[in-house]
Amino acid sequence: MCTFSLPATVIKQIDKFRKHCLWRGSDINARKQPKAAWELVCQPKEEGGLGVLDLEKQNEALLLKNLHKFLNKCDIPWVSLVWDKLYPNGKLPNHTMKGSFWWRENLRLLTTFKSFAKVTVKNGDNCLLWTDVWKDDLLSNHFPELYSFAKNKALSVGKAISQQQHLHQLFHLPMSAIAFDQLHDLNLILSAVEVEETSDVWHIGSTSSTYSSSVVYRILVGEQHVHPMHNWI
């Protein structure tokens, strides 16, 4: 589960065995009905469930660690190999699926990873200007009019900073008055970035680059507020 995505049929069969063990016990011929929906059983105990692991979400939480290592450019042979072979000249992974079947499986989780991960900009080479959370909000949402004029919507923060003296060249001209005002604001944001020599740091929940699969699992499962009167355990 740390390496490959489990087929849905395998997860379904394992869950079938787990349900049988939970509701029927040692009697293989029992026909007892489940006392609760499986989704509820997989909720944490403090949220009204039994704390049984959701295998699909657990599988994703373990696989997302590969993307965490990759985006942080950890000193691991496979990380260096993927960067050198698939993303030379400063390219960054996006929705284009390329590489081995194993790497394509990991890339399918890239959107999921970036939906809750944030990045601390260092050199800006490993962070997308518009669609990665390196400020309080996505710049594509904060500057929607300017974003619509962008020539390269997969531009890295580092490249944007390096072309700051000619920032207007990154956009289709002429642009609207609103977009021009947003261009000025973007220039101020880029000017405030203190560029360092080290790689950008991707993190979840804090400024540390340490990855916790248990924390990510809780994020993927979600949180439900259950009133004590409805807690059936």
N, C-alpha and C positions, 0 to 999 in steps of 0.2 A: 504493500500500500504506500510505502515511501517512494516507490520507483515507478509503478505502473498504475493506470486507471483501471479499477476493477470493472469488468463487464456487468451491465445491469442484471443479466440473468444469474450471475454468480451471487450478487448482492441479494437478489430476490430469494434464492435458494437458502442462503445462510440465514436470512431473516425468517424464513419458513421454519427452520430448525429452532431458532431462538424463540419464536412465538409458541411452538409446540412445547418447548421446555418450560416456558413461563406459565402457560395456561393449562397444560395437560399433564405435566410432570412425567412420571415413569410409565403411565398407562398409554401405550401407543395406540390403543383403540378408542381412546376417549374422544368424545365429540363436544367437549365443553366450548362454549362461545367465549370469545375474548371479553374481558371486563372493561377494556378501554381501547381506544384507537391507538394504533402503533405510533402515530405522530406524538400523542400525549405521553406514551411510555418513554419515548426518546427525549422528552423534556427533562431538564435538571430537577432534582428532588425539591429544591426550594421554589420551583415554579409549577409544582403539581404533578410532575412526572416521576418516573422510576430511575432516571439517570442512565438509561441504556443508550449506548453509543449509536448514533445514526451513521452507518457505515459509509454511505455516500459522502456525507459532510466530513467525516473523519478522513476519508481517502483524499478529499480535496485539500483539507488542512495540512496533511502530510506532503502532498505534491507541491503545494504553494511554497514550501520551503526551498524547492529548486529555483523558483523564480526569484525568491528573496536572495539566495546566494548569487544568482546570475546578475541581477540588477545592482547588487552591491559590489560586483566584480571581485568576489572572494578569490583568494589564491588557491584555486583548485584547477587541475588540468582540464576537466571537461568545460569549465566556465571559460577559460582562456581559449579553448578550441572553438567553442560556439561563437564567441565574439570575433575571433580572427577569421573564421570561415564564412559566417553568415552575415555579419554586420561590420564589414570593413569601412574605412574612411568616415567614421563617425556616424554611421547609420544606426537607427534604433529600432527595436522590434515593434511591430504594429499588428494590424489585423491580417496581414499577409502571412499565410501558413507556408513555411518552407523549412527544410531540414529533415532530419530523420523522423520516423513515426513517433518516437519517444519525445522528441522536442516539440513536435506539433501538438501532442497531447498536453504538454505543459503550456504551450502558447494559448490554448483554448481557455485557460484560467487567468490569462493576463488581465482581462477586463475586471474579473472578480477581485484579483489582487489589488489593482489600482483603485478599486471602489472604496477601500478602507485604508490603504497605505498612503503615507505621505513621504515626501523627500526633502531633505535638507540640502540645499544647493552648495556645492563646493566649487568644482570647475564648470558645472553646468552641462557637461557632455552627455550625461546619462539621465536627462530629465527633459521631457517635452514641454515646450513653452506654453502651449494652449490647453492641453488635455491631461496634464499631470498636476497633482495637488502639491505645489511648492509654495504657494501663498495660502491665504485663508480660504480662497475659493478658486475654482477653475477660471483661468483668464478668458477662456472661450465663453463662459457665462457672465463674467464681470465686464468684458468688452465685446459684446455680441456684434455690434456694427463693425468694429475694426476687424474682428475675426473673419467676417464675411469677405473682407478685401484681401486677406492673407494669401500669398502665393503658395506658400508651403505650410500646410496645417500640421505637419509632423516635424516642425523645426525645433531644435534643441535650444535650451536656455543659453548654453555656451555660445552657439553660433549667433544667436540674437544679440548677445552682449558684444561679441567680436565685431558685429556690423552696426554697432550703435550709432556711429558717426553718420552712417547712411541708412538709417532705419527705415526711411520711406521707401527704399528700394525693395523691401521685403513685401510690399503690398501693391495691389493693382491700383493704378491711378487713372483718372482722378477719383478721389474718395469724397464721401459726404462730409458735411461740417461736423456732424456728431462723431464720425469715425476719426476725423482729424483731431478733435479734442481728446479722444481716447488714446490716440497715438502719442500725444503729449504726456498723458498720464502713464502710459506704458514706459515711455522713456525715463520718467522719474523713478519708476519701480526698478528698472534695469540698472539705473545709476546707483541705486542704493545697495545692490548686491556686491558683497565682498568676495571676489573670486579667489579661490585657493588652488593649489596644485593637486590636491587629493581628489578622489572620486566622490561623487554625490553619495549621500547616505540615505538609504530607504529604511523606514522604520514603521512600526505598528504600535500606536498607543503612546509612544514616548520618543525621545531623541536617540535612544539606544538602537543599535543595529542588530541586537539579539532577537532571534526568532523563537516564538513560543507557539507550538502547534495547538496547545490547549486553549490559549487565548484566541487564536484564529478560529478554532472550532466553535467557541462560544459566539463569536461574531457571525459565523456562517449559519449557525442554528437560530440565532436571533434570541430576543428576550421577550418574555411574556409576564405581565403582572397579574398574578392570580390572587384573588381574595381568599383569605384563610377558610371561609365557609365553603369554597368550591375546591379546596385541596382534598382530594379523595384518599390520599395516602395516610 
